[in-house]
Amino acid sequence: FAPENNSLIIGYQNGLIDVYNIATKKVFTIIDIVEKQSLSPSNKKINKLYIKQDKLFITTNYGISVFDISRLEFGDTYFIGPNGSQIKVLDICVLDGTIYAISQENGVYKATEDAPNLIDYNQWQQISATNNKNIFVFDNQLYAISQTNALVKYTAGNFVMQRQFSNEVTSVQPDANFLTLSFANKVILINTQLNNQLEITNLPGLPPNVSSAIHRNGQIFIGAHNTGLHKTLFNTPNSFSDLTPNSPLYNDIFDVEVSPGHVWLTYGAYSLSYEPINHARGVSHYFDNYWTNIPFDDLGKTRTLVKTTINPANPNHVFIDSFHEGLIELENHTLVNAYNTPFNPLPSLLDPQYPDYRSVRVNSGYFDAQNNFWFTLTRVKKGLYKLSPSGSFTGYDMSDIMPGLEDTNGGFSDLVPDTSGNLYFGSKSGGVIAFNPRTKQFGRLAGGEGAAELPSDNVLSLAMDNNNQLWIGTLYGLRVLYGAGQLFTNANVKANAIIFEDEEGVAQELMAGLSIFAITVDGNNNKWIATEVGAFQVSANGQKLLKHFTKSNSPLPTNTIVDIDIDPITGMVYFATAKGLVVYRGSATASAQNLANVRAFPNPVRPNYEGLVTIDGLMEGANVKITDIEGNLVYEETSPGGSIQWDTRAFGKHKVASGVYMVLITSEDQMETKVTKIMVIR
């Protein structure tokens, strides 16, 4: 924070800098470092910002840059390594007209602040070869934190150890009276005699995992990786206030599940080889514009919670799968059942080397029309289970269709139904498995190298679209199975690649070679596909690429999309990544049962608006005609789902003139009609 300029300055890993003016509430974004072609991307990282009046010192992985805050422009850049080379500068401070800078591998440098030619590396003198992490001024003395977590003081040309800490120092913040040091599990305030004035160990969250702490005017602010921002007072250090903005528990999301108005996030995980990552973490639920975070302790301390299944008849009733400790059931955020005790009816995998080892690996679920909850269970013979509303479990032996289920490479992915109630789920090494609940018959579609059916036996994701076609995402590509029910009757059934023509007219395979982490179908039967190179939206048949969102052209924080789900009522598309949740305001909504809730937005269309007008609340197959006030037809479309979009042009040509336009809607069976209006202002 720059008090003289009333500005907050933020530096990013990619070299971007934001200057936020508190008074005007405007952000000035500085892209000079990001766009510097002579710097490698890894060297652009902002390590530390140090403010002295109007001057901002920026330490980076290439050296030091100076920025004038009041004029919002860059000054000089200092390459202070041997012979003017680029070196990683971790921290910087100024004391008595001398600049001190810590490099990662070349020790500590100093230079006179008002020297006329600081861009000359000869002006920078190496005063210590010792590698330190932080350098700062406290009580008008120069101190540093060494790589070995010692507090050292610069005296008579040398850094002399004052105190040694047994744990890693995660941050250091000096003020006029105290030096505030944070560690993973505590915060201490040291006085000018370098003695502990206060030690805070009773921190919120277990483990606390503190990342930073600062003392200002009797208030102590503490940042933690797992619990957010907290405040305590110097005089009452055991009483904490939670200052964390309402938000999910963590950034690294494993699964997002959405029903109308509800969003659930889980943070447990397993590897691509289906080995559990035992996160002791809670879950997050978003409803009515508010996040409710349910902590680990309130969930029976069930680890590795990986996926949520929302009861369509009651969105406050959910099952959450654990890929290590069974299954838990919540209602209104309260744990009502935990199927993870030693008396659990669900079997554990067997490990000959560790006969007492217990791991119950539940993954993916589905509520059928009778409110039975179906789910898969990994590395046991009965890999498919049904939990009835009365609470009884039924397991189905899969040994005949997929031998060797106890193998260490076993694992199952998404579980989806078709319109006949048949179930389909992907597997780690057996392709797609199908099950008919009425006949108790299994079917299978295998793949692997050299096979015509699938590009890989490792099926990561499945989706059943609105035409009852099964879309199959594998480790190495995408396939579609037209008429998935054939798996029970046709031993030679094959899945198909989607072949389309690119812009040059060359035939290409859709998503060839990509890992397909998730597939979701929107209200218009378009497919949203999560990959390691971004998120794709393709048309209903896959022949047309509609959108491709990446880190470079959207707010996505990474190109690796872990999961995607869609609110069928609003069309909102939720992208789960390891660096946070991003929401896209989609327009494709689920087909309505009638035309009672048709709406058009934005309405009116104002002069500077260049986007599309969405008409939703439609029935699938509805005919939509748009005419001017005199009845001249300007647009017509059949709704593929619950919505269409109009570009305010007359059949894609010229923009229509200002005026009121009539929207005439007729259901596919012509039994229902609806009329609405759109005002266009040019």
Salt bridges, closest charged atoms under 4 A:
GLU73 OE2 - ARG71 NH2 2.93
ASP91 OD2 - LYS48 NZ 3.34
GLU113 OE1 - LYS52 NZ 2.73
ASP175 OD2 - HIS215 ND1 2.75
GLU199 OE2 - LYS186 NZ 3.81
ASP252 OD2 - ARG281 NH1 2.85
GLU275 OE1 - ARG361 NH1 3.80
GLU275 OE2 - ARG379 NH1 3.92
GLU325 OE2 - ARG303 NH2 2.92
GLU329 OE2 - HIS317 NE2 2.66
ASP414 OD1 - LYS307 NZ 3.14
ASP465 OD2 - LYS527 NZ 3.38
GLU509 OE2 - ARG479 NH1 2.83
GLU610 OE1 - LYS655 NZ 2.94
ASP616 OD1 - ARG599 NE 2.99
GLU636 OE2 - LYS625 NZ 3.24
